[in-house]
Amino acid sequence: MPSLTILGLAWILALLIDLMFGEYSNRWHPVVWMGRTISWGETLFLGHGPRLEFIGGLLLTLFIPAAFAGLCWFSIEALTAIPWLQLGVTTFWLKASFAWKALGGAAEDVHRRLAEGDVEGARWELRSLCSRNASQMNEEELTEAAISSLAENLSDSVIAPWFFAILFGVPGAIFYRAVNTMDAMIGYKNHYRNLGCVAARTDDVLNFIPARLTVFFLLLARSIRGLVARLPKPDARAAWVVARRDHALTPSPNGGWPMAAMAGMLGIQLRKSGVYTLGYPLRPSTLPLIHEAWRYAELAASIAWPFFFVASLGGAGFWV
């Protein structure tokens, strides 16, 4: 396993690479490799009857995350005798597991398109944040969808990978990322119902704690901003009330927590037509709130990273 020095440097370098450069190119991104592997598995089992689809989905959920976590572990362990190269490989995998800059960039793309009056372009950009059908959404609906997805993806794309990295090392973060990618690709109650149900339920289990940790960091971010800037209400306490009240209204057992907390912090309603309405309509869902939501999310991630960094070093004697 990497030394304490290598592990600490990998966490720092992975963060710097993310904030400076964002995501790897598709050719070199492990998440893209995961996606291609999942698509290959889909061609094997989808359309061959409910039973075979379920068995195939079970096998894919067992094999794909374990295979990528194993590849990660082996590539790191194989370089123990070459510390500088081991540092590079550890950093490579750790960075691939989370997406901080890309999350903000996706929200900014929706904001920019709407600010330019390009609603169709904003509908297209929203695809980077969520899988909703945006073809009929207006500006307010696109704004709410961007804010909702930003809050949920703060958990899925940032907090959760770091959480599993401190529990099970970098391979644990990669295992989580593979499960989450499977859920994003096939975890739907449509023609993927049988193939993706195991991946979806596994993702629900894995995200149980990270989603609630995300609420904690969001509320902490709201409290800190409130102290520094003396922001008007709703405050963190009001946001917590909304999170407790509304989190169960979403189909996801986890996504409702950060989304409801964000709705409470901003004093708006976050709605998905015919599915849920979160928060109180204390003010309209205007375009600048996308930036305000990102400021909260970015501050929450900034608070969370030192916590996970220190915790990862504390567990370095047990995990890679």
VEXVOVO-351456 format. One record per residue (C-alpha): residue in one letter; x, y, z. Coordinates in steps of 0.02 Angstrom, whole numbers, m for minus. Layout:
N
<site residuo="A" xx="X" yy="Y" zz="Z"/>
...
***
This chain:
320
<site residuo="M" xx="0" yy="0" zz="0"/>
<site residuo="P" xx="58" yy="179" zz="m26"/>
<site residuo="S" xx="153" yy="263" zz="115"/>
<site residuo="L" xx="71" yy="400" zz="216"/>
<site residuo="T" xx="171" yy="528" zz="117"/>
<site residuo="I" xx="116" yy="460" zz="m53"/>
<site residuo="L" xx="m65" yy="449" zz="0"/>
<site residuo="G" xx="m66" yy="626" zz="68"/>
<site residuo="L" xx="19" yy="695" zz="m87"/>
<site residuo="A" xx="m104" yy="600" zz="m198"/>
<site residuo="W" xx="m252" yy="682" zz="m112"/>
<site residuo="I" xx="m174" yy="854" zz="m134"/>
<site residuo="L" xx="m123" yy="826" zz="m315"/>
<site residuo="A" xx="m291" yy="750" zz="m362"/>
<site residuo="L" xx="m379" yy="905" zz="m295"/>
<site residuo="L" xx="m260" yy="1023" zz="m385"/>
<site residuo="I" xx="m278" yy="930" zz="m549"/>
<site residuo="D" xx="m467" yy="935" zz="m535"/>
<site residuo="L" xx="m477" yy="1120" zz="m492"/>
<site residuo="M" xx="m349" yy="1171" zz="m624"/>
<site residuo="F" xx="m392" yy="1057" zz="m769"/>
<site residuo="G" xx="m558" yy="973" zz="m733"/>
<site residuo="E" xx="m593" yy="803" zz="m809"/>
<site residuo="Y" xx="m475" yy="690" zz="m905"/>
<site residuo="S" xx="m503" yy="669" zz="m1091"/>
<site residuo="N" xx="m623" yy="530" zz="m1135"/>
<site residuo="R" xx="m482" yy="422" zz="m1198"/>
<site residuo="W" xx="m398" yy="419" zz="m1027"/>
<site residuo="H" xx="m546" yy="431" zz="m909"/>
<site residuo="P" xx="m586" yy="275" zz="m806"/>
<site residuo="V" xx="m768" yy="328" zz="m793"/>
<site residuo="V" xx="m779" yy="326" zz="m983"/>
<site residuo="W" xx="m701" yy="152" zz="m980"/>
<site residuo="M" xx="m834" yy="102" zz="m854"/>
<site residuo="G" xx="m970" yy="171" zz="m966"/>
<site residuo="R" xx="m908" yy="72" zz="m1116"/>
<site residuo="T" xx="m899" yy="m87" zz="m1013"/>
<site residuo="I" xx="m1077" yy="m59" zz="m950"/>
<site residuo="S" xx="m1137" yy="m30" zz="m1129"/>
<site residuo="W" xx="m1054" yy="m192" zz="m1181"/>
<site residuo="G" xx="m1142" yy="m284" zz="m1040"/>
<site residuo="E" xx="m1306" yy="m204" zz="m1091"/>
<site residuo="T" xx="m1292" yy="m277" zz="m1266"/>
<site residuo="L" xx="m1269" yy="m450" zz="m1190"/>
<site residuo="F" xx="m1424" yy="m453" zz="m1082"/>
<site residuo="L" xx="m1549" yy="m316" zz="m1127"/>
<site residuo="G" xx="m1699" yy="m377" zz="m1226"/>
<site residuo="H" xx="m1680" yy="m561" zz="m1179"/>
<site residuo="G" xx="m1824" yy="m573" zz="m1056"/>
<site residuo="P" xx="m1849" yy="m511" zz="m878"/>
<site residuo="R" xx="m1762" yy="m657" zz="m792"/>
<site residuo="L" xx="m1605" yy="m653" zz="m897"/>
<site residuo="E" xx="m1600" yy="m463" zz="m886"/>
<site residuo="F" xx="m1608" yy="m471" zz="m696"/>
<site residuo="I" xx="m1472" yy="m605" zz="m686"/>
<site residuo="G" xx="m1366" yy="m506" zz="m808"/>
<site residuo="G" xx="m1388" yy="m347" zz="m708"/>
<site residuo="L" xx="m1339" yy="m439" zz="m551"/>
<site residuo="L" xx="m1182" yy="m509" zz="m633"/>
<site residuo="L" xx="m1135" yy="m339" zz="m705"/>
<site residuo="T" xx="m1158" yy="m255" zz="m536"/>
<site residuo="L" xx="m1048" yy="m385" zz="m454"/>
<site residuo="F" xx="m915" yy="m390" zz="m590"/>
<site residuo="I" xx="m890" yy="m215" zz="m658"/>
<site residuo="P" xx="m861" yy="m118" zz="m494"/>
<site residuo="A" xx="m754" yy="m260" zz="m425"/>
<site residuo="A" xx="m652" yy="m269" zz="m585"/>
<site residuo="F" xx="m613" yy="m83" zz="m589"/>
<site residuo="A" xx="m575" yy="m78" zz="m403"/>
<site residuo="G" xx="m462" yy="m228" zz="m425"/>
<site residuo="L" xx="m373" yy="m148" zz="m572"/>
<site residuo="C" xx="m348" yy="9" zz="m468"/>
<site residuo="W" xx="m280" yy="m90" zz="m320"/>
<site residuo="F" xx="m164" yy="m195" zz="m427"/>
<site residuo="S" xx="m93" yy="m48" zz="m524"/>
<site residuo="I" xx="m53" yy="43" zz="m361"/>
<site residuo="E" xx="19" yy="m110" zz="m272"/>
<site residuo="A" xx="126" yy="m160" zz="m422"/>
<site residuo="L" xx="222" yy="3" zz="m410"/>
<site residuo="T" xx="271" yy="m6" zz="m226"/>
<site residuo="A" xx="455" yy="m13" zz="m274"/>
<site residuo="I" xx="441" yy="146" zz="m379"/>
<site residuo="P" xx="368" yy="277" zz="m261"/>
<site residuo="W" xx="359" yy="422" zz="m384"/>
<site residuo="L" xx="265" yy="316" zz="m511"/>
<site residuo="Q" xx="152" yy="245" zz="m376"/>
<site residuo="L" xx="110" yy="424" zz="m327"/>
<site residuo="G" xx="61" yy="463" zz="m506"/>
<site residuo="V" xx="m50" yy="310" zz="m524"/>
<site residuo="T" xx="m133" yy="337" zz="m354"/>
<site residuo="T" xx="m167" yy="518" zz="m401"/>
<site residuo="F" xx="m235" yy="465" zz="m570"/>
<site residuo="W" xx="m364" yy="348" zz="m496"/>
<site residuo="L" xx="m413" yy="461" zz="m352"/>
<site residuo="K" xx="m443" yy="610" zz="m467"/>
<site residuo="A" xx="m548" yy="501" zz="m582"/>
<site residuo="S" xx="m666" yy="459" zz="m439"/>
<site residuo="F" xx="m731" yy="635" zz="m410"/>
<site residuo="A" xx="m782" yy="787" zz="m514"/>
<site residuo="W" xx="m783" yy="953" zz="m421"/>
<site residuo="K" xx="m739" yy="1076" zz="m559"/>
<site residuo="A" xx="m846" yy="987" zz="m688"/>
<site residuo="L" xx="m997" yy="1001" zz="m575"/>
<site residuo="G" xx="m982" yy="1189" zz="m563"/>
<site residuo="G" xx="m943" yy="1201" zz="m748"/>
<site residuo="A" xx="m1100" yy="1106" zz="m796"/>
<site residuo="A" xx="m1208" yy="1221" zz="m689"/>
<site residuo="E" xx="m1120" yy="1374" zz="m763"/>
<site residuo="D" xx="m1155" yy="1312" zz="m940"/>
<site residuo="V" xx="m1342" yy="1306" zz="m905"/>
<site residuo="H" xx="m1333" yy="1479" zz="m825"/>
<site residuo="R" xx="m1237" yy="1552" zz="m972"/>
<site residuo="R" xx="m1358" yy="1485" zz="m1101"/>
<site residuo="L" xx="m1508" yy="1552" zz="m1006"/>
<site residuo="A" xx="m1423" yy="1721" zz="m982"/>
<site residuo="E" xx="m1401" yy="1729" zz="m1171"/>
<site residuo="G" xx="m1584" yy="1687" zz="m1197"/>
<site residuo="D" xx="m1539" yy="1520" zz="m1273"/>
<site residuo="V" xx="m1668" yy="1407" zz="m1190"/>
<site residuo="E" xx="m1639" yy="1266" zz="m1313"/>
<site residuo="G" xx="m1453" yy="1272" zz="m1277"/>
<site residuo="A" xx="m1488" yy="1268" zz="m1090"/>
<site residuo="R" xx="m1595" yy="1114" zz="m1115"/>
<site residuo="W" xx="m1449" yy="1033" zz="m1203"/>
<site residuo="E" xx="m1323" yy="1083" zz="m1068"/>
<site residuo="L" xx="m1435" yy="1015" zz="m931"/>
<site residuo="R" xx="m1395" yy="840" zz="m994"/>
<site residuo="S" xx="m1224" yy="855" zz="m910"/>
<site residuo="L" xx="m1311" yy="873" zz="m741"/>
<site residuo="C" xx="m1458" yy="754" zz="m751"/>
<site residuo="S" xx="m1557" yy="637" zz="m862"/>
<site residuo="R" xx="m1722" yy="731" zz="m859"/>
<site residuo="N" xx="m1819" yy="761" zz="m1018"/>
<site residuo="A" xx="m1792" yy="948" zz="m1036"/>
<site residuo="S" xx="m1873" yy="969" zz="m1207"/>
<site residuo="Q" xx="m2022" yy="1065" zz="m1139"/>
<site residuo="M" xx="m1942" yy="1155" zz="m991"/>
<site residuo="N" xx="m1951" yy="1343" zz="m976"/>
<site residuo="E" xx="m1818" yy="1454" zz="m895"/>
<site residuo="E" xx="m1884" yy="1435" zz="m718"/>
<site residuo="E" xx="m1897" yy="1247" zz="m735"/>
<site residuo="L" xx="m1721" yy="1236" zz="m807"/>
<site residuo="T" xx="m1656" yy="1343" zz="m663"/>
<site residuo="E" xx="m1737" yy="1230" zz="m534"/>
<site residuo="A" xx="m1677" yy="1073" zz="m622"/>
<site residuo="A" xx="m1498" yy="1140" zz="m626"/>
<site residuo="I" xx="m1502" yy="1184" zz="m441"/>
<site residuo="S" xx="m1580" yy="1016" zz="m393"/>
<site residuo="S" xx="m1453" yy="918" zz="m494"/>
<site residuo="L" xx="m1309" yy="1023" zz="m428"/>
<site residuo="A" xx="m1359" yy="981" zz="m249"/>
<site residuo="E" xx="m1383" yy="796" zz="m284"/>
<site residuo="N" xx="m1222" yy="781" zz="m384"/>
<site residuo="L" xx="m1124" yy="865" zz="m245"/>
<site residuo="S" xx="m1161" yy="706" zz="m150"/>
<site residuo="D" xx="m1138" yy="583" zz="m294"/>
<site residuo="S" xx="m986" yy="660" zz="m378"/>
<site residuo="V" xx="m888" yy="736" zz="m234"/>
<site residuo="I" xx="m936" yy="687" zz="m57"/>
<site residuo="A" xx="m973" yy="503" zz="m88"/>
<site residuo="P" xx="m809" yy="463" zz="m179"/>
<site residuo="W" xx="m710" yy="547" zz="m39"/>
<site residuo="F" xx="m813" yy="453" zz="91"/>
<site residuo="F" xx="m772" yy="284" zz="15"/>
<site residuo="A" xx="m591" yy="334" zz="m10"/>
<site residuo="I" xx="m571" yy="355" zz="178"/>
<site residuo="L" xx="m662" yy="191" zz="214"/>
<site residuo="F" xx="m581" yy="79" zz="84"/>
<site residuo="G" xx="m445" yy="181" zz="3"/>
<site residuo="V" xx="m435" yy="235" zz="m177"/>
<site residuo="P" xx="m503" yy="67" zz="m240"/>
<site residuo="G" xx="m656" yy="97" zz="m132"/>
<site residuo="A" xx="m685" yy="264" zz="m217"/>
<site residuo="I" xx="m670" yy="181" zz="m388"/>
<site residuo="F" xx="m790" yy="42" zz="m336"/>
<site residuo="Y" xx="m917" yy="174" zz="m286"/>
<site residuo="R" xx="m892" yy="272" zz="m447"/>
<site residuo="A" xx="m924" yy="115" zz="m551"/>
<site residuo="V" xx="m1086" yy="77" zz="m458"/>
<site residuo="N" xx="m1142" yy="258" zz="m474"/>
<site residuo="T" xx="m1103" yy="257" zz="m660"/>
<site residuo="M" xx="m1206" yy="99" zz="m681"/>
<site residuo="D" xx="m1351" yy="180" zz="m590"/>
<site residuo="A" xx="m1338" yy="335" zz="m701"/>
<site residuo="M" xx="m1340" yy="229" zz="m859"/>
<site residuo="I" xx="m1462" yy="87" zz="m823"/>
<site residuo="G" xx="m1542" yy="121" zz="m654"/>
<site residuo="Y" xx="m1712" yy="175" zz="m722"/>
<site residuo="K" xx="m1889" yy="108" zz="m710"/>
<site residuo="N" xx="m1913" yy="96" zz="m898"/>
<site residuo="H" xx="m1845" yy="m35" zz="m1017"/>
<site residuo="Y" xx="m1695" yy="m47" zz="m898"/>
<site residuo="R" xx="m1809" yy="m97" zz="m752"/>
<site residuo="N" xx="m1745" yy="m276" zz="m739"/>
<site residuo="L" xx="m1567" yy="m250" zz="m798"/>
<site residuo="G" xx="m1531" yy="m100" zz="m688"/>
<site residuo="C" xx="m1628" yy="m136" zz="m528"/>
<site residuo="V" xx="m1481" yy="m215" zz="m435"/>
<site residuo="A" xx="m1365" yy="m72" zz="m482"/>
<site residuo="A" xx="m1496" yy="55" zz="m429"/>
<site residuo="R" xx="m1527" yy="m27" zz="m260"/>
<site residuo="T" xx="m1339" yy="m46" zz="m231"/>
<site residuo="D" xx="m1315" yy="138" zz="m269"/>
<site residuo="D" xx="m1454" yy="180" zz="m145"/>
<site residuo="V" xx="m1365" yy="83" zz="m8"/>
<site residuo="L" xx="m1194" yy="158" zz="m45"/>
<site residuo="N" xx="m1262" yy="336" zz="m47"/>
<site residuo="F" xx="m1360" yy="324" zz="115"/>
<site residuo="I" xx="m1225" yy="403" zz="224"/>
<site residuo="P" xx="m1143" yy="519" zz="94"/>
<site residuo="A" xx="m1310" yy="603" zz="53"/>
<site residuo="R" xx="m1338" yy="645" zz="234"/>
<site residuo="L" xx="m1158" yy="701" zz="256"/>
<site residuo="T" xx="m1186" yy="818" zz="109"/>
<site residuo="V" xx="m1329" yy="900" zz="201"/>
<site residuo="F" xx="m1216" yy="925" zz="351"/>
<site residuo="F" xx="m1083" yy="1011" zz="246"/>
<site residuo="L" xx="m1212" yy="1117" zz="153"/>
<site residuo="L" xx="m1288" yy="1177" zz="316"/>
<site residuo="L" xx="m1115" yy="1214" zz="383"/>
<site residuo="A" xx="m1078" yy="1314" zz="225"/>
<site residuo="R" xx="m1240" yy="1412" zz="249"/>
<site residuo="S" xx="m1195" yy="1448" zz="430"/>
<site residuo="I" xx="m1021" yy="1509" zz="386"/>
<site residuo="R" xx="m1083" yy="1620" zz="244"/>
<site residuo="G" xx="m1218" yy="1687" zz="358"/>
<site residuo="L" xx="m1090" yy="1736" zz="489"/>
<site residuo="V" xx="m972" yy="1817" zz="364"/>
<site residuo="A" xx="m1098" yy="1905" zz="252"/>
<site residuo="R" xx="m1244" yy="1918" zz="373"/>
<site residuo="L" xx="m1363" yy="1845" zz="248"/>
<site residuo="P" xx="m1550" yy="1862" zz="274"/>
<site residuo="K" xx="m1656" yy="1711" zz="318"/>
<site residuo="P" xx="m1688" yy="1571" zz="279"/>
<site residuo="D" xx="m1540" yy="1514" zz="381"/>
<site residuo="A" xx="m1464" yy="1342" zz="409"/>
<site residuo="R" xx="m1594" yy="1299" zz="541"/>
<site residuo="A" xx="m1736" yy="1335" zz="420"/>
<site residuo="A" xx="m1649" yy="1233" zz="285"/>
<site residuo="W" xx="m1634" yy="1086" zz="405"/>
<site residuo="V" xx="m1821" yy="1096" zz="439"/>
<site residuo="V" xx="m1855" yy="1086" zz="252"/>
<site residuo="A" xx="m1732" yy="942" zz="229"/>
<site residuo="R" xx="m1814" yy="841" zz="367"/>
<site residuo="R" xx="m1989" yy="878" zz="304"/>
<site residuo="D" xx="m1966" yy="854" zz="116"/>
<site residuo="H" xx="m1823" yy="732" zz="89"/>
<site residuo="A" xx="m1940" yy="582" zz="72"/>
<site residuo="L" xx="m2043" yy="663" zz="m67"/>
<site residuo="T" xx="m1919" yy="614" zz="m203"/>
<site residuo="P" xx="m1913" yy="440" zz="m281"/>
<site residuo="S" xx="m1731" yy="425" zz="m226"/>
<site residuo="P" xx="m1709" yy="383" zz="m42"/>
<site residuo="N" xx="m1551" yy="489" zz="m41"/>
<site residuo="G" xx="m1561" yy="627" zz="m171"/>
<site residuo="G" xx="m1702" yy="716" zz="m80"/>
<site residuo="W" xx="m1589" yy="759" zz="67"/>
<site residuo="P" xx="m1466" yy="878" zz="m19"/>
<site residuo="M" xx="m1599" yy="943" zz="m139"/>
<site residuo="A" xx="m1720" yy="986" zz="0"/>
<site residuo="A" xx="m1580" yy="1065" zz="102"/>
<site residuo="M" xx="m1531" yy="1173" zz="m46"/>
<site residuo="A" xx="m1712" yy="1224" zz="m74"/>
<site residuo="G" xx="m1724" yy="1274" zz="108"/>
<site residuo="M" xx="m1561" yy="1373" zz="103"/>
<site residuo="L" xx="m1614" yy="1471" zz="m51"/>
<site residuo="G" xx="m1793" yy="1497" zz="5"/>
<site residuo="I" xx="m1865" yy="1426" zz="m156"/>
<site residuo="Q" xx="m1961" yy="1277" zz="m216"/>
<site residuo="L" xx="m1873" yy="1144" zz="m318"/>
<site residuo="R" xx="m1999" yy="1052" zz="m423"/>
<site residuo="K" xx="m2007" yy="906" zz="m542"/>
<site residuo="S" xx="m2175" yy="908" zz="m628"/>
<site residuo="G" xx="m2288" yy="770" zz="m565"/>
<site residuo="V" xx="m2153" yy="699" zz="m452"/>
<site residuo="Y" xx="m2106" yy="815" zz="m307"/>
<site residuo="T" xx="m2104" yy="991" zz="m239"/>
<site residuo="L" xx="m1971" yy="1034" zz="m110"/>
<site residuo="G" xx="m1957" yy="1190" zz="m3"/>
<site residuo="Y" xx="m2055" yy="1350" zz="25"/>
<site residuo="P" xx="m2087" yy="1480" zz="m113"/>
<site residuo="L" xx="m2011" yy="1625" zz="m17"/>
<site residuo="R" xx="m1943" yy="1697" zz="m179"/>
<site residuo="P" xx="m1951" yy="1651" zz="m364"/>
<site residuo="S" xx="m1825" yy="1533" zz="m443"/>
<site residuo="T" xx="m1727" yy="1664" zz="m538"/>
<site residuo="L" xx="m1572" yy="1635" zz="m642"/>
<site residuo="P" xx="m1443" yy="1709" zz="m519"/>
<site residuo="L" xx="m1489" yy="1574" zz="m394"/>
<site residuo="I" xx="m1390" yy="1447" zz="m496"/>
<site residuo="H" xx="m1233" yy="1544" zz="m450"/>
<site residuo="E" xx="m1290" yy="1560" zz="m270"/>
<site residuo="A" xx="m1321" yy="1373" zz="m259"/>
<site residuo="W" xx="m1149" yy="1339" zz="m330"/>
<site residuo="R" xx="m1069" yy="1454" zz="m200"/>
<site residuo="Y" xx="m1149" yy="1350" zz="m64"/>
<site residuo="A" xx="m1099" yy="1187" zz="m147"/>
<site residuo="E" xx="m920" yy="1245" zz="m176"/>
<site residuo="L" xx="m902" yy="1304" zz="3"/>
<site residuo="A" xx="m973" yy="1139" zz="65"/>
<site residuo="A" xx="m844" yy="1044" zz="m37"/>
<site residuo="S" xx="m707" yy="1159" zz="26"/>
<site residuo="I" xx="m757" yy="1122" zz="205"/>
<site residuo="A" xx="m773" yy="935" zz="172"/>
<site residuo="W" xx="m606" yy="908" zz="86"/>
<site residuo="P" xx="m492" yy="941" zz="237"/>
<site residuo="F" xx="m603" yy="828" zz="342"/>
<site residuo="F" xx="m588" yy="684" zz="219"/>
<site residuo="F" xx="m403" yy="718" zz="189"/>
<site residuo="V" xx="m361" yy="701" zz="373"/>
<site residuo="A" xx="m475" yy="550" zz="393"/>
<site residuo="S" xx="m393" yy="463" zz="245"/>
<site residuo="L" xx="m221" yy="481" zz="322"/>
<site residuo="G" xx="m288" yy="415" zz="486"/>
<site residuo="G" xx="m342" yy="255" zz="398"/>
<site residuo="A" xx="m188" yy="238" zz="289"/>
<site residuo="G" xx="m119" yy="99" zz="395"/>
<site residuo="F" xx="m266" yy="m12" zz="350"/>
<site residuo="W" xx="m316" yy="30" zz="171"/>
<site residuo="V" xx="m231" yy="76" zz="8"/>
***
